Amino acid sequence: MALHSLIVAGRAAAAFGAWLVASAAALGDEPRARSLTPPLSIFREQIRPDVGMLPVPIGSSRAQLERGDRVFHGEIAGGRCSQCHGWDARGTPVGNDLTTGMYIWADGTVGGIKRVLEHNMAIAPGMDGELKGVDVEAVAAYVWALGRQK
């Protein structure tokens, strides 16, 4: 019975896909992938966010944001965040955009962002640099602020 349901569902999905392609062709629009964000980071000017203009999360300080900025951009602690997320933090093909305030793996709190950083550091030791606890806290505050810049 379950196999029959899968076959029926598969045929329905295939029929819908064919209808969708035919409808797009009838409208003179070739089906293709569409990007919701700007193209690859190499095709845009990457400007480093001004840390002095970023909001400071409750429980953090301006000094923490400045440290997070320096770690993010590889100036201290061997940070490598910008290599994947871009100098402007707007993402690359291998790192998501951190400026939207929407996070794939965290709830958007500084604590949630910190947990993601710690998890990433645990599954790929050394890939994020030689970050200590104060560096992780600072980067989490910085990433939070990037997502709330005006």
C-alpha positions in Angstrom: 0.0 0.0 0.0 2.8 2.4 0.9 4.6 1.7 -2.4 1.4 2.5 -4.3 1.1 5.8 -2.5 4.7 6.7 -3.4 4.1 5.9 -7.1 0.9 8.0 -7.2 2.6 10.9 -5.4 5.6 10.7 -7.7 3.3 10.8 -10.8 1.4 13.8 -9.4 4.7 15.6 -8.7 5.9 14.9 -12.2 2.7 16.1 -13.8 2.8 19.3 -11.7 6.4 19.8 -12.8 5.5 19.3 -16.5 2.6 21.8 -16.1 4.8 24.3 -14.5 7.4 24.2 -17.3 4.7 24.3 -19.9 3.1 27.3 -18.3 6.4 29.2 -18.1 7.1 28.4 -21.7 3.6 29.6 -22.7 4.4 32.9 -21.0 7.6 33.2 -22.9 9.7 32.8 -19.8 12.3 30.0 -19.8 12.4 28.2 -16.5 15.6 29.1 -14.6 16.9 29.5 -11.2 16.4 33.0 -9.7 18.6 34.5 -7.0 17.1 36.3 -4.1 20.4 37.9 -3.1 23.1 39.7 -5.1 25.3 37.5 -7.1 28.6 36.0 -5.9 30.7 38.2 -3.7 33.4 38.6 -6.4 30.9 40.6 -8.4 30.1 43.3 -5.8 32.2 45.8 -4.0 32.8 44.5 -0.5 32.9 47.3 2.1 33.7 46.5 5.7 30.8 47.5 8.0 31.6 50.4 10.2 31.7 48.9 13.6 31.1 52.3 15.2 27.7 52.5 13.6 26.5 49.1 14.7 24.0 48.7 17.6 25.4 47.1 20.8 23.4 44.2 22.1 22.2 44.3 25.7 24.9 42.7 27.9 27.7 43.5 25.5 29.9 46.5 25.0 31.3 48.6 22.2 34.7 47.1 23.0 33.3 43.6 22.4 31.9 44.7 19.1 35.3 46.1 18.1 37.0 42.9 19.1 34.4 40.8 17.2 35.0 43.0 14.1 38.8 42.4 14.4 38.4 38.6 14.9 35.8 38.4 12.1 38.3 40.1 9.7 41.3 38.0 10.7 43.2 40.8 12.5 43.4 38.9 15.8 43.0 35.3 17.1 43.5 33.9 13.6 39.8 34.6 12.8 38.7 33.4 9.4 35.0 34.4 9.4 35.3 36.8 6.5 36.8 34.1 4.3 33.4 32.4 4.0 31.0 35.2 5.0 32.7 37.9 2.9 34.6 41.0 4.0 31.2 42.8 4.0 29.5 39.8 5.8 26.9 39.6 3.0 27.9 36.0 2.2 29.6 34.0 -0.4 28.8 30.6 -2.0 30.1 28.9 1.1 28.9 31.2 3.9 25.5 32.8 4.4 24.7 36.5 4.6 25.0 37.7 8.2 23.5 41.1 7.5 19.9 40.2 7.1 19.1 39.4 10.7 17.8 36.0 9.6 20.0 33.1 10.8 19.9 29.6 9.5 21.1 27.8 12.6 20.4 30.2 15.4 17.4 31.9 17.0 19.0 35.4 16.5 20.1 36.0 20.1 23.7 36.6 21.0 23.5 33.3 23.0 22.1 31.4 20.0 24.8 32.8 17.7 27.5 31.9 20.2 26.2 28.3 20.4 26.5 28.0 16.6 30.0 29.3 16.7 31.0 26.8 19.4 29.3 24.0 17.5 31.2 24.9 14.3 34.5 25.1 16.2 33.8 21.6 17.8 33.1 19.9 14.5 35.9 21.5 12.6 38.7 22.4 15.1 41.0 25.1 13.9 38.9 26.1 10.9 37.7 29.2 12.7 41.1 30.2 14.0 42.4 30.0 17.5 39.4 31.6 19.2 39.2 31.8 23.0 35.9 32.3 24.9 36.2 36.1 24.9 36.7 36.0 21.1 33.6 33.8 20.6 31.5 36.1 22.8 32.8 39.1 20.8 32.1 37.6 17.4 28.6 36.5 18.5 27.9 40.1 19.6 29.3 41.4 16.3 27.3 39.0 14.2 24.1 40.0 16.1 24.9 43.6 15.4 25.6 43.0 11.7 22.0 41.6 11.4 20.5 44.8 12.9 22.5 47.5 11.2 20.5 50.3 9.7 
